[in-house]
Amino acid sequence: MQSIDAALAAINALKPNEKLVYSQIAKKYGVDPGTLSRRHRGISGSRQAAAQNQQAVHPQHEAELIDYIDRLTKRGLPPTRSIIRNIASQLAQKQLGYHWVDRFVHRNSHLVILKRTTPIDRSRRRANSEKKYQLYSELLRQKINQYKVEPRHMYNMDEKGFMIGVQSRSVRIFSKAALKSKLKRSNIQDGNREWITLIACICADGSYLDPSIIYSSKSSSIQNSWLQGFDPDIHTVYITASATGWSNDNIGLQWLEQVFDPATKPKARSSYRLLIMDGHHSHITMDFIDYCDQNKILLAIFPPHSTHTLQPLDIGLFKPLSTAYSNELSNFTDTSQGLIPFTKSHFFPIFWRAWCTAFKELSILHAFRATGLSPFNPEVILQKFKTTATNGDRDALVASASDWRTIRQLLNQSTSNRPISALNRIMMKLSADTAFLQRENEQLRAALIDERQRKERIQPGTLELSDDYHGGATFWSPRKVREARQQYEQKQRDYEELQHQKAIAIQAREERKLLKAQELDARRRARAQAKLDRERQKAEAAAHRIARQAAHKRLQKAIKISQMSKKPSSKRSTKPVSKNIVIGSSSGGAQRANRSAAPPSPRSRSGRPIKLPVKYQ
């Protein structure tokens, strides 16, 4: 620490009630009092601070940018040079030069690095789960202990495909004159893309099983011409064929019965063998599983999309094998000067040399150790998912930036340089975080808007040419695409018009149907009302009839009662007898009158005569 920095630290360490005398502190640390005063009051600064202020991006912003790169890398989205340049330009509020990223990486080489990446599928990225791998490791540990599986009985099997004439990327030396012509910037390869599959199996004791090669053959038969350079006395290789050149259910079962079991059973004897592999459909058929169960072979299946992390063959063997094969293929091309086509008959010698180069005991032991299988140590994999502790000062800064109470406390204590420095760091962090969030929000908003517009623009259907274009191969020029789209849009309009007419017809039909239903309902109500009227009239007529019958019965009853009240004579003379009836008069005299013997005719209450039936007369 320089003397001036020590003097400033001593000033910041003073208590609030202590008196500050610049001359005393300057004398104690051997610095100029005026320089110390100007530095403490912020009038001047150090050369380092001046150099930092002259940088396009402040060092504190660079530190936040490094943290942002770390967060993006952990998400599986490490930024490109252009992304870092755009973000830094936004922080600097000006466009930075093309080589700024190189200088930024050089200044922070202990924290960031430029490296060529290999893309990884989203499914594999999501499969990288510490919890999932921990459960898998616990289950594997339990089964290994339960069945007492030794490392020399632990195997890993997988397939690898070869496009026999295709090389991988490699570093070459060019002449500058040819390179400047921009015509010779690539090396020649045969380009034969016929597919051949290798079935490889390695053991945790450093040994391996003889390789099995699957050729592509529509008839599933092996041609003698494919085995040029194959010596049965030297090369221990199993060869088969399939229609596609890939493994299938039958090949997987035959490999288990004819290759794996005979090669491992003498060493295992009565012990259990552990076979670890991926979940390919040819490995988990019922016949495959039954054979393993009958022969004391334990099957362990890797979690889905995790072989890039857990499988020894993927970790330590297949990459060196690809590199060695590519080198051998390159040597073949160089030797033949690119004039001899590469065919299946050339494949085996090149493959065998690459196999012998890649599959070595040390490489196999390293692959099992790197995956934590032998010796069994799951922490080798699990520690990749554990986050490392960060700098305490940075953590305190993050807490300060997110806690408004801490910021207010620093403002209240702003009489010294220490709180002011902390506030400056917080302001830098907040401004950087704002720039990062603004960039992410703008990108997400633009992506969502573009996705919505894309879905709106998409019109299902295929483009069709007019009748002038038919037969053979067709190149779609811009004019043809425009005409086809116009035809398609016209068809869409015609279709929409037809649908509109159909909708109108359906609506009219529904209206007619509704009107007819209303008419039927009105007629039904009219019939019901007429029926009610008829029933009412019948009821009234029945009531009148009952009333007349009741009145008639009462009348007959009254007549019968009146006739029963008269006493009949004991003897009825055949001739009418006239009797002298004396009728008293007002004068007191008596008058005699003749009375007819016939009874008086009956009358009703109103005095009308009643005509009796003949039987009652």
C-alpha positions as CSV (number, residue, x, y, z in Angstrom):
1,M,0.0,0.0,0.0
2,Q,1.3,3.4,-0.9
3,S,1.9,6.1,1.8
4,I,-0.9,8.3,0.5
5,D,-3.4,5.4,0.6
6,A,-2.3,4.5,4.1
7,A,-2.8,8.2,5.1
8,L,-6.3,8.2,3.6
9,A,-7.1,4.9,5.4
10,A,-6.0,6.5,8.7
11,I,-8.3,9.5,8.0
12,N,-11.3,7.2,7.3
13,A,-10.6,5.3,10.5
14,L,-11.0,8.4,12.6
15,K,-14.0,8.5,14.9
16,P,-16.6,11.2,14.4
17,N,-15.6,13.2,17.5
18,E,-11.8,13.1,16.7
19,K,-10.2,16.2,15.2
20,L,-8.8,15.9,11.7
21,V,-5.4,17.6,11.2
22,Y,-3.9,16.9,7.8
23,S,-0.4,18.1,8.7
24,Q,-0.1,15.6,11.5
25,I,-1.2,12.6,9.5
26,A,0.8,13.8,6.5
27,K,4.0,14.0,8.7
28,K,3.3,10.6,10.2
29,Y,3.1,8.9,6.8
30,G,5.5,11.1,5.0
31,V,3.2,12.7,2.4
32,D,2.5,16.2,1.3
33,P,-0.3,17.8,3.4
34,G,-1.8,19.6,0.4
35,T,-1.9,16.4,-1.7
36,L,-3.4,14.6,1.2
37,S,-6.1,17.3,1.7
38,R,-7.0,17.4,-2.0
39,R,-7.2,13.6,-2.3
40,H,-9.4,13.3,0.8
41,R,-11.7,16.1,-0.3
42,G,-12.0,14.5,-3.8
43,I,-10.5,17.5,-5.6
44,S,-7.8,15.3,-7.1
45,G,-7.3,11.6,-7.5
46,S,-4.7,8.9,-8.0
47,R,-3.2,8.1,-11.4
48,Q,-4.9,4.7,-11.3
49,A,-8.3,6.4,-10.7
50,A,-7.5,8.9,-13.5
51,A,-6.7,5.9,-15.8
52,Q,-9.9,4.2,-14.8
53,N,-12.0,7.3,-15.5
54,Q,-10.5,7.5,-18.9
55,Q,-11.6,3.9,-19.8
56,A,-14.7,3.7,-22.0
57,V,-16.3,1.4,-19.5
58,H,-15.8,2.0,-15.8
59,P,-14.0,-0.9,-13.9
60,Q,-17.0,-1.3,-11.7
61,H,-19.2,-1.7,-14.8
62,E,-16.8,-4.2,-16.1
63,A,-17.1,-6.2,-12.9
64,E,-20.9,-6.1,-13.2
65,L,-20.5,-7.2,-16.8
66,I,-18.4,-10.2,-15.7
67,D,-21.1,-11.2,-13.2
68,Y,-23.7,-10.9,-16.0
69,I,-21.6,-13.1,-18.2
70,D,-21.4,-15.6,-15.4
71,R,-25.2,-15.7,-15.0
72,L,-25.7,-16.2,-18.7
73,T,-23.1,-19.0,-18.8
74,K,-24.9,-20.8,-16.0
75,R,-28.1,-20.6,-18.0
76,G,-26.4,-22.3,-20.9
77,L,-26.3,-19.0,-23.0
78,P,-22.7,-17.7,-23.0
79,P,-22.7,-14.4,-24.9
80,T,-20.9,-13.8,-28.1
81,R,-18.5,-11.1,-28.9
82,S,-21.1,-8.9,-30.5
83,I,-23.5,-9.3,-27.5
84,I,-20.7,-8.2,-25.1
85,R,-19.8,-5.3,-27.3
86,N,-23.4,-4.1,-27.5
87,I,-23.9,-4.3,-23.8
88,A,-20.7,-2.5,-23.1
89,S,-21.6,0.2,-25.6
90,Q,-24.9,0.7,-23.8
91,L,-23.0,1.0,-20.4
92,A,-20.5,3.5,-22.0
93,Q,-23.3,5.3,-23.8
94,K,-21.2,5.3,-27.0
95,Q,-20.3,2.8,-29.7
96,L,-17.2,0.9,-28.8
97,G,-14.5,-0.4,-31.2
98,Y,-14.4,-3.8,-32.7
99,H,-11.3,-4.8,-30.6
100,W,-12.7,-3.6,-27.3
101,V,-13.9,-7.1,-26.4
102,D,-10.3,-8.5,-26.9
103,R,-8.9,-5.9,-24.6
104,F,-11.7,-6.6,-22.1
105,V,-10.9,-10.3,-22.1
106,H,-7.2,-9.6,-21.8
107,R,-7.7,-7.3,-18.8
108,N,-9.9,-9.9,-17.0
109,S,-8.3,-13.1,-18.3
110,H,-8.4,-14.6,-14.8
111,L,-12.3,-14.4,-14.9
112,V,-13.4,-14.7,-18.6
113,I,-12.1,-16.5,-21.6
114,L,-12.8,-16.8,-25.3
115,K,-13.5,-20.4,-26.3
116,R,-15.1,-22.2,-29.1
117,T,-18.3,-23.9,-27.9
118,T,-20.2,-27.1,-28.7
119,P,-24.0,-26.7,-28.9
120,I,-26.0,-28.8,-26.5
121,D,-29.7,-29.8,-27.0
122,R,-32.2,-28.1,-24.7
123,S,-33.4,-31.5,-23.5
124,R,-29.8,-32.4,-22.3
125,R,-29.4,-29.0,-20.7
126,R,-32.6,-29.4,-18.7
127,A,-31.6,-33.0,-17.8
128,N,-28.6,-31.6,-15.9
129,S,-30.2,-31.7,-12.4
130,E,-28.3,-32.2,-9.2
131,K,-31.4,-33.8,-7.5
132,K,-31.9,-36.2,-10.4
133,Y,-28.3,-37.3,-10.5
134,Q,-28.2,-37.7,-6.8
135,L,-31.2,-40.0,-6.8
136,Y,-29.6,-42.0,-9.6
137,S,-26.3,-42.3,-7.7
138,E,-28.1,-43.4,-4.5
139,L,-30.0,-46.1,-6.4
140,L,-26.8,-47.3,-8.1
141,R,-25.0,-47.4,-4.8
142,Q,-27.8,-49.4,-3.2
143,K,-27.8,-52.0,-6.0
144,I,-24.0,-52.3,-6.1
145,N,-23.9,-52.9,-2.3
146,Q,-26.9,-55.3,-2.4
147,Y,-25.5,-57.5,-5.1
148,K,-21.8,-57.0,-4.2
149,V,-20.8,-55.9,-7.7
150,E,-17.0,-55.5,-8.0
151,P,-15.5,-52.9,-10.4
152,R,-14.1,-55.7,-12.6
153,H,-17.8,-56.8,-13.3
154,M,-19.0,-53.3,-14.1
155,Y,-19.6,-52.5,-17.8
156,N,-20.7,-49.6,-19.9
157,M,-22.1,-50.2,-23.5
158,D,-23.2,-47.7,-26.1
159,E,-23.4,-47.2,-29.9
160,K,-21.6,-44.7,-32.0
161,G,-22.2,-43.9,-35.7
162,F,-19.8,-43.1,-38.4
163,M,-20.4,-41.3,-41.7
164,I,-17.6,-43.2,-43.3
165,G,-16.3,-40.4,-45.6
166,V,-16.8,-37.3,-43.4
167,Q,-14.0,-35.7,-41.4
168,S,-14.3,-33.6,-38.3
169,R,-12.9,-30.0,-38.1
170,S,-9.2,-29.7,-37.9
171,V,-6.4,-27.1,-37.8
172,R,-4.5,-26.7,-41.1
173,I,-1.6,-24.7,-42.3
174,F,-2.3,-22.5,-45.4
175,S,0.0,-20.5,-47.6
176,K,-0.9,-16.8,-47.3
177,A,-0.9,-16.3,-51.0
178,A,-3.6,-19.1,-51.5
179,L,-5.4,-17.9,-48.4
180,K,-5.6,-14.3,-49.7
181,S,-7.3,-15.6,-52.9
182,K,-10.2,-16.7,-50.8
183,L,-10.6,-19.8,-52.9
184,K,-8.6,-22.4,-51.0
185,R,-9.9,-22.2,-47.4
186,S,-11.0,-25.8,-46.9
187,N,-9.6,-29.3,-47.1
188,I,-11.0,-32.0,-49.4
189,Q,-12.9,-34.9,-47.9
190,D,-14.6,-37.8,-49.7
191,G,-18.0,-37.0,-48.4
192,N,-19.4,-40.6,-48.4
193,R,-22.3,-40.4,-45.9
194,E,-23.1,-44.1,-45.7
195,W,-23.8,-45.0,-42.1
196,I,-21.9,-47.6,-40.1
197,T,-22.6,-48.2,-36.3
198,L,-20.1,-49.3,-33.7
199,I,-21.2,-51.2,-30.5
200,A,-18.6,-50.6,-27.9
201,C,-18.4,-51.9,-24.3
202,I,-15.8,-51.1,-21.7
203,C,-15.1,-52.5,-18.1
204,A,-14.2,-50.6,-15.0
205,D,-11.0,-52.6,-14.6
206,G,-9.6,-51.0,-17.8
207,S,-10.4,-53.7,-20.3
208,Y,-12.9,-53.6,-23.2
209,L,-14.9,-56.1,-25.2
210,D,-14.3,-56.7,-28.9
211,P,-16.0,-54.1,-31.0
212,S,-19.1,-54.9,-33.0
213,I,-19.7,-53.2,-36.4
214,I,-23.1,-52.8,-38.0
215,Y,-22.9,-52.2,-41.8
216,S,-25.8,-50.8,-43.8
217,S,-27.3,-53.4,-46.1
218,K,-30.8,-53.5,-47.5
219,S,-30.7,-57.3,-47.6
220,S,-28.9,-57.4,-44.1
221,S,-26.2,-59.5,-45.7
222,I,-22.4,-59.0,-45.5
223,Q,-20.4,-58.5,-48.7
224,N,-16.9,-60.0,-48.8
225,S,-15.7,-56.8,-50.5
226,W,-16.4,-54.8,-47.3
227,L,-13.9,-56.9,-45.3
228,Q,-10.8,-55.9,-47.2
229,G,-7.9,-55.9,-44.7
230,F,-9.8,-58.0,-42.2
231,D,-7.7,-60.9,-40.9
232,P,-9.7,-63.2,-38.6
233,D,-6.4,-64.4,-36.9
234,I,-5.5,-60.8,-35.9
235,H,-8.7,-58.7,-35.7
236,T,-11.2,-59.8,-33.1
237,V,-14.2,-57.9,-34.3
238,Y,-17.9,-58.9,-34.6
239,I,-19.7,-57.8,-37.8
240,T,-23.3,-57.7,-38.7
241,A,-25.7,-55.7,-41.0
242,S,-29.1,-54.0,-40.9
243,A,-31.2,-52.2,-43.4
244,T,-30.4,-48.8,-41.9
245,G,-26.9,-49.4,-40.5
246,W,-28.3,-48.8,-37.0
247,S,-28.9,-51.1,-34.1
248,N,-32.4,-52.6,-33.6
249,D,-34.1,-55.0,-31.2
250,N,-32.8,-58.1,-32.8
251,I,-29.2,-56.9,-33.0
252,G,-29.3,-55.7,-29.4
253,L,-30.4,-59.1,-28.2
254,Q,-27.9,-61.0,-30.4
255,W,-25.1,-58.8,-29.1
256,L,-26.0,-59.6,-25.5
257,E,-26.2,-63.4,-26.2
258,Q,-23.3,-63.8,-28.6
259,V,-20.8,-61.1,-27.6
260,F,-21.3,-59.8,-24.1
261,D,-22.3,-62.9,-22.2
262,P,-19.6,-65.2,-23.6
263,A,-16.9,-62.6,-23.0
264,T,-17.8,-61.7,-19.4
265,K,-19.3,-64.9,-18.0
266,P,-16.0,-66.8,-17.5
267,K,-14.6,-63.9,-15.5
268,A,-17.7,-63.4,-13.4
269,R,-18.6,-67.1,-12.8
270,S,-21.4,-66.9,-10.3
271,S,-21.1,-63.2,-9.5
272,Y,-23.5,-60.6,-10.7
273,R,-22.5,-58.4,-13.6
274,L,-23.6,-54.7,-13.9
275,L,-24.3,-53.4,-17.4
276,I,-24.9,-49.7,-17.6
277,M,-26.3,-48.2,-20.8
278,D,-28.8,-45.6,-22.2
279,G,-32.5,-46.1,-22.7
280,H,-32.4,-47.0,-26.4
281,H,-35.4,-49.1,-27.4
282,S,-33.1,-52.0,-28.5
283,H,-31.8,-52.2,-24.9
284,I,-35.0,-52.5,-23.0
285,T,-37.0,-55.1,-24.8
286,M,-38.6,-57.9,-22.8
287,D,-36.3,-60.5,-24.4
288,F,-33.3,-58.4,-23.6
289,I,-34.4,-58.0,-20.0
290,D,-35.4,-61.6,-19.5
291,Y,-32.0,-62.8,-20.8
292,C,-30.2,-60.5,-18.3
293,D,-32.4,-61.7,-15.5
294,Q,-31.7,-65.4,-16.3
295,N,-28.0,-64.9,-16.5
296,K,-27.4,-62.6,-13.4
297,I,-26.8,-59.5,-15.4
298,L,-28.0,-56.3,-13.7
299,L,-29.3,-53.6,-16.0
300,A,-28.8,-49.9,-15.1
301,I,-30.3,-47.3,-17.4
302,F,-29.0,-43.7,-17.4
303,P,-31.5,-40.9,-16.7
304,P,-32.9,-39.5,-20.0
305,H,-30.6,-37.1,-21.9
306,S,-27.8,-37.5,-19.4
307,T,-25.2,-39.7,-21.1
308,H,-23.1,-36.6,-22.0
309,T,-22.5,-36.2,-18.2
310,L,-22.7,-39.7,-16.8
311,Q,-21.6,-42.2,-19.4
312,P,-17.8,-43.2,-19.4
313,L,-17.8,-43.9,-23.2
314,D,-19.1,-40.4,-24.0
315,I,-16.8,-38.7,-21.4
316,G,-13.4,-40.3,-22.3
317,L,-13.5,-42.7,-25.3
318,F,-15.8,-41.7,-28.2
319,K,-14.3,-38.2,-28.7
320,P,-10.7,-39.6,-29.0
321,L,-12.1,-42.3,-31.3
322,S,-13.7,-39.7,-33.6
323,T,-10.5,-37.6,-33.6
324,A,-8.3,-40.7,-34.4
325,Y,-10.7,-41.8,-37.1
326,S,-10.8,-38.3,-38.7
327,N,-7.0,-38.2,-38.7
328,E,-6.8,-41.7,-40.3
329,L,-9.3,-40.6,-42.9
330,S,-7.4,-37.4,-43.6
331,N,-4.2,-39.5,-44.0
332,F,-6.0,-41.7,-46.5
333,T,-7.2,-38.7,-48.5
334,D,-3.7,-37.1,-48.4
335,T,-2.1,-40.4,-49.5
336,S,-4.5,-40.9,-52.4
337,Q,-4.4,-37.2,-53.3
338,G,-8.2,-37.1,-53.1
339,L,-8.4,-39.2,-56.3
340,I,-9.6,-42.5,-54.8
341,P,-13.2,-42.6,-53.5
342,F,-13.7,-43.8,-50.0
343,T,-16.0,-46.9,-49.8
344,K,-17.0,-49.5,-47.3
345,S,-14.1,-51.7,-48.3
346,H,-11.7,-48.9,-47.0
347,F,-13.5,-48.5,-43.7
348,F,-12.3,-51.4,-41.6
349,P,-8.5,-50.8,-41.7
350,I,-8.9,-47.1,-40.9
351,F,-11.4,-47.9,-38.1
352,W,-9.2,-50.5,-36.6
353,R,-6.2,-48.2,-36.3
354,A,-8.4,-45.5,-34.8
355,W,-9.8,-48.1,-32.3
356,C,-6.4,-49.2,-31.2
357,T,-5.4,-45.5,-30.7
358,A,-8.4,-44.5,-28.6
359,F,-9.3,-47.6,-26.5
360,K,-6.5,-47.9,-24.0
361,E,-6.5,-49.0,-20.4
362,L,-5.6,-45.6,-19.0
363,S,-8.3,-43.9,-21.0
364,I,-10.9,-46.4,-19.8
365,L,-9.9,-46.1,-16.2
366,H,-10.0,-42.3,-16.4
367,A,-13.5,-42.4,-18.0
368,F,-14.9,-44.4,-15.1
369,R,-13.1,-42.2,-12.6
370,A,-14.4,-39.0,-14.3
371,T,-18.0,-40.2,-14.0
372,G,-17.7,-41.4,-10.4
373,L,-18.4,-45.0,-11.1
374,S,-15.1,-46.6,-10.2
375,P,-14.1,-45.8,-7.6
376,F,-17.7,-45.0,-6.7
377,N,-17.8,-41.3,-5.9
378,P,-20.9,-39.4,-7.0
379,E,-19.5,-36.2,-5.8
380,V,-17.3,-36.0,-8.9
381,I,-20.5,-35.3,-10.8
382,L,-22.6,-33.5,-8.1
383,Q,-19.9,-31.0,-7.3
384,K,-20.3,-29.5,-10.9
385,F,-23.8,-28.3,-9.9
386,K,-22.8,-26.7,-6.6
387,T,-22.3,-23.0,-6.7
388,T,-19.0,-21.6,-5.4
389,A,-18.9,-19.0,-2.7
390,T,-18.5,-15.4,-4.0
391,N,-16.5,-12.6,-2.7
392,G,-17.9,-11.2,0.6
393,D,-17.4,-7.6,-0.4
394,R,-19.5,-8.2,-3.6
395,D,-22.2,-10.0,-1.6
396,A,-22.3,-7.0,0.8
397,L,-22.6,-4.7,-2.2
398,V,-25.5,-6.7,-3.6
399,A,-27.3,-6.6,-0.3
400,S,-26.7,-2.9,0.0
401,A,-27.9,-2.3,-3.6
402,S,-31.2,-4.1,-2.8
403,D,-31.9,-2.7,0.6
404,W,-33.0,0.9,0.6
405,R,-32.5,1.2,4.4
406,T,-28.8,0.5,3.9
407,I,-28.6,3.1,1.2
408,R,-30.3,5.7,3.4
409,Q,-27.9,4.9,6.2
410,L,-24.9,5.4,3.9
411,L,-26.4,8.8,2.9
412,N,-26.7,9.8,6.6
413,Q,-23.0,8.8,7.1
414,S,-21.7,10.5,4.0
415,T,-19.3,12.8,6.0
416,S,-16.5,10.4,5.2
417,N,-15.1,8.9,2.0
418,R,-16.0,5.3,3.0
419,P,-19.8,5.6,2.7
420,I,-19.4,7.8,-0.4
421,S,-17.3,5.1,-2.0
422,A,-19.9,2.4,-1.1
423,L,-22.6,4.6,-2.6
424,N,-20.7,5.0,-5.8
425,R,-20.3,1.2,-6.1
426,I,-24.0,0.8,-5.5
427,M,-24.9,3.4,-8.1
428,M,-22.6,1.6,-10.6
429,K,-24.2,-1.7,-9.9
430,L,-27.7,-0.3,-10.1
431,S,-27.0,1.4,-13.4
432,A,-25.4,-1.8,-14.8
433,D,-28.3,-3.9,-13.6
434,T,-30.7,-1.5,-15.2
435,A,-28.9,-1.7,-18.5
436,F,-28.9,-5.5,-18.4
437,L,-32.6,-5.7,-17.5
438,Q,-33.5,-3.1,-20.1
439,R,-31.7,-5.2,-22.8
440,E,-33.4,-8.4,-21.7
441,N,-36.8,-6.8,-21.6
442,E,-36.4,-5.3,-25.1
443,Q,-35.2,-8.6,-26.5
444,L,-38.0,-10.5,-24.9
445,R,-40.6,-8.0,-26.0
446,A,-39.2,-8.0,-29.6
447,A,-39.2,-11.8,-29.6
448,L,-42.8,-12.0,-28.3
449,I,-44.0,-9.4,-30.8
450,D,-42.2,-11.2,-33.7
451,E,-43.7,-14.5,-32.6
452,R,-47.2,-13.1,-32.4
453,Q,-46.8,-11.4,-35.8
454,R,-45.4,-14.6,-37.3
455,K,-48.4,-16.6,-36.1
456,E,-50.7,-14.0,-37.6
457,R,-48.8,-14.0,-40.9
458,I,-48.8,-17.8,-41.2
459,Q,-51.4,-19.1,-43.5
460,P,-51.8,-22.9,-43.7
461,G,-51.6,-24.5,-47.1
462,T,-49.2,-25.2,-49.8
463,L,-48.2,-22.9,-52.6
464,E,-49.3,-24.1,-56.1
465,L,-48.1,-23.0,-59.5
466,S,-50.4,-22.0,-62.2
467,D,-51.1,-24.4,-65.1
468,D,-48.1,-22.9,-67.0
469,Y,-45.7,-24.5,-64.6
470,H,-46.0,-28.3,-64.3
471,G,-43.9,-31.4,-64.5
472,G,-40.2,-32.0,-63.5
473,A,-38.2,-29.9,-61.0
474,T,-39.3,-26.3,-60.4
475,F,-37.2,-23.4,-59.1
476,W,-39.4,-21.0,-57.2
477,S,-38.3,-17.5,-58.4
478,P,-39.6,-14.4,-56.6
479,R,-42.1,-13.9,-59.4
480,K,-43.4,-17.4,-59.1
481,V,-43.7,-17.1,-55.3
482,R,-45.6,-13.8,-55.7
483,E,-48.0,-15.4,-58.3
484,A,-48.5,-18.5,-56.2
485,R,-49.2,-16.4,-53.1
486,Q,-51.7,-14.3,-55.1
487,Q,-53.4,-17.4,-56.2
488,Y,-53.5,-18.7,-52.7
489,E,-54.8,-15.4,-51.4
490,Q,-57.5,-15.5,-54.1
491,K,-58.5,-19.0,-53.1
492,Q,-58.6,-17.9,-49.5
493,R,-60.9,-15.0,-50.4
494,D,-63.1,-17.3,-52.5
495,Y,-63.2,-19.8,-49.7
496,E,-64.1,-17.0,-47.1
497,E,-66.8,-15.8,-49.5
498,L,-68.2,-19.3,-49.9
499,Q,-68.1,-19.7,-46.1
500,H,-69.9,-16.4,-45.7
501,Q,-72.6,-17.4,-48.2
502,K,-73.0,-20.7,-46.4
503,A,-73.3,-18.9,-43.1
504,I,-76.1,-16.7,-44.6
505,A,-77.9,-19.7,-46.0
506,I,-77.6,-21.4,-42.7
507,Q,-79.0,-18.3,-40.9
508,A,-81.9,-18.1,-43.4
509,R,-82.6,-21.8,-42.9
510,E,-82.5,-21.3,-39.1
511,E,-84.9,-18.4,-39.4
512,R,-87.3,-20.4,-41.6
513,K,-87.1,-23.3,-39.2
514,L,-87.8,-20.9,-36.3
515,L,-90.8,-19.4,-38.1
516,K,-92.2,-22.8,-38.9
517,A,-91.7,-23.9,-35.3
518,Q,-93.6,-20.7,-34.2
519,E,-96.5,-21.5,-36.6
520,L,-96.7,-25.1,-35.4
521,D,-96.7,-23.9,-31.8
522,A,-99.5,-21.4,-32.6
523,R,-101.6,-24.1,-34.2
524,R,-100.9,-26.4,-31.3
525,R,-102.0,-23.8,-28.8
526,A,-105.2,-23.1,-30.9
527,R,-106.1,-26.8,-31.0
528,A,-105.5,-27.0,-27.2
529,Q,-107.7,-23.9,-26.7
530,A,-110.5,-25.4,-28.9
531,K,-110.3,-28.6,-27.0
532,L,-110.7,-26.7,-23.8
533,D,-113.7,-24.9,-25.1
534,R,-115.3,-28.1,-26.2
535,E,-114.7,-29.7,-22.9
536,R,-116.2,-26.6,-21.1
537,Q,-119.3,-26.7,-23.3
538,K,-119.7,-30.4,-22.6
539,A,-119.4,-29.8,-18.9
540,E,-121.9,-27.0,-19.0
541,A,-124.4,-29.2,-21.0
542,A,-123.9,-32.0,-18.6
543,A,-124.5,-29.7,-15.7
544,H,-127.8,-28.4,-17.3
545,R,-128.9,-32.0,-18.0
546,I,-128.1,-33.0,-14.4
547,A,-130.0,-30.0,-13.1
548,R,-133.1,-30.8,-15.3
549,Q,-133.0,-34.4,-14.2
550,A,-132.8,-33.3,-10.5
551,A,-135.7,-30.9,-11.0
552,H,-137.8,-33.6,-12.7
553,K,-137.0,-36.0,-9.9
554,R,-138.1,-33.5,-7.3
555,L,-141.3,-32.8,-9.1
556,Q,-142.2,-36.5,-9.4
557,K,-141.4,-36.9,-5.7
558,A,-143.7,-34.0,-4.8
559,I,-146.5,-35.4,-6.9
560,K,-146.1,-38.8,-5.3
561,I,-146.1,-37.3,-1.9
562,S,-149.3,-35.3,-2.7
563,Q,-151.1,-38.4,-3.9
564,M,-150.1,-40.5,-1.0
565,S,-151.6,-37.8,1.4
566,K,-155.2,-38.5,0.1
567,K,-157.2,-41.5,1.6
568,P,-158.8,-43.7,-1.0
569,S,-162.6,-44.6,-0.6
570,S,-163.5,-48.2,0.3
571,K,-166.1,-48.5,-2.4
572,R,-166.0,-46.8,-5.6
573,S,-169.5,-46.5,-7.3
574,T,-169.6,-47.1,-11.0
575,K,-171.8,-44.1,-11.5
576,P,-170.9,-40.7,-10.4
577,V,-172.8,-39.6,-7.3
578,S,-173.7,-36.1,-6.9
579,K,-173.6,-34.7,-3.5
580,N,-175.3,-31.7,-2.2
581,I,-172.7,-29.5,-0.7
582,V,-173.9,-26.9,1.6
583,I,-171.9,-23.8,1.4
584,G,-172.4,-21.3,4.1
585,S,-173.1,-17.8,3.1
586,S,-172.6,-14.6,4.7
587,S,-176.2,-14.4,5.5
588,G,-175.9,-17.6,7.4
589,G,-178.0,-19.6,5.0
590,A,-177.0,-22.8,3.5
591,Q,-176.5,-23.4,-0.1
592,R,-176.3,-26.8,-1.7
593,A,-174.0,-27.3,-4.7
594,N,-173.3,-30.1,-7.0
595,R,-169.7,-31.5,-6.8
596,S,-168.2,-33.6,-9.5
597,A,-166.8,-36.9,-8.5
598,A,-163.6,-36.4,-10.7
599,P,-160.5,-35.3,-8.8
600,P,-159.0,-32.0,-9.6
601,S,-156.2,-31.8,-12.2
602,P,-152.7,-31.3,-10.7
603,R,-151.0,-28.0,-11.1
604,S,-147.5,-26.7,-10.7
605,R,-146.4,-24.1,-8.1
606,S,-146.9,-21.5,-10.7
607,G,-150.5,-22.6,-11.2
608,R,-150.0,-24.3,-14.6
609,P,-151.8,-27.6,-15.2
610,I,-149.6,-30.7,-15.2
611,K,-150.3,-33.3,-17.8
612,L,-149.8,-36.7,-16.1
613,P,-148.7,-39.8,-17.9
614,V,-151.4,-42.3,-18.8
615,K,-150.4,-44.8,-16.1
616,Y,-150.8,-42.1,-13.4
617,Q,-154.2,-40.8,-14.7
